[in-house]
Amino acid sequence: MKTALVFGATGFIGSHLLRDLLDSPDYSRVVAVARKPLAVSHPKLTVLIGDLASLPALKPRLVADEIFVALGTTRKHTPDEAAYYKIDHDYPVSAAEIAKANGTRSVFLVTAVGANARSGAFYLRTKGEVERDILALDFEHTHIFRPSMILGARDEDRPRERLIIALWGVLNPLLVGPADRYRGLTGNDIAHAIAKAARHQTRRCAPIIGKRWRHCFERDAERRMGRAKRNPSRALLRDEHDGFRKCSTHPKSCHRNSRFRTFLCDVLAWAGRPTIP
């Protein structure tokens, strides 16, 4: 049986994912790194108290077959861009680097729809850069999940987010075809998709579920790394899995759906995408 290493276990997706991993017969041990003790108790669970600064000291204990990273913050909690970048980029990359050095074979990373290292939007650029840098680590299996609006009740009061979620409930039935990757999904459903991907790693690159989950996919690390070595700045400009063509350096080369994509991504960024560590 396997050992799982989880970062972001107190977050909206991470908390559901932690439960799925603990309930799975595939894992004999689940190690969760968190800033404070968890409210969950389980014979398989080991909780390590730590953060980005304490990762080097925890390195000998961060040994696992698979690492799951669902870290993130919001602009409300972290208005300073430098601090935000440390949580959304530096922490996931550092955790993945340590895990890879300790022999971890697979990484599962949650980012966001529209992530692009060349984006002009800070939020989407940060998500794109964390994808790029974790792909560069060349794990045996690299899985990247790009949810849109994450639906479900939160413990804290977020009036603006509640409004956006309500609007997304109206938009969801209209998001069909190439736009279905913008459908709102519950944190529980996203966690189930990640757990399912972990159970089926027979191929280096394979779709996870189907069309409705087109924005949740496994990237072929070997193919992407080959492209990155040829031209690192353009390695993530195309996304064959979701049917959209990302903008290149010239605006006329944008896909006809790029304005719609940009609009929805801007709304998500304004809402502060609820992925709390």
WOCOR-V937796 format. One record per run of one state. SS is the DSSP state (H for helix, E for strand, C for the rest). FROM is the first residue (numbers start at 1). TO is the last residue. If there is no record, write none. Layout:
ss=[SS	SS]
from=[FROM	FROM]
to=[TO	TO]
//
This chain:
ss=[C	E	C	H	C	E	C	E	C	H	C	E	C	H	C	E	C	H	C	E	C	E	C	H	C	H	C	E	H	C	E	C	H	C	E	C	H	C	H	C	E	C	E	C	H	C	H	C]
from=[1	2	8	12	24	27	35	45	50	52	62	66	70	81	102	106	111	122	136	141	146	150	152	159	175	177	183	185	187	200	207	208	211	214	216	220	221	231	232	235	238	240	244	246	251	254	258	272]
to=[1	7	11	23	26	34	44	49	51	61	65	69	80	101	105	110	121	135	140	145	149	151	158	174	176	182	184	186	199	206	207	210	213	215	219	220	230	231	234	237	239	243	245	250	253	257	271	277]
//
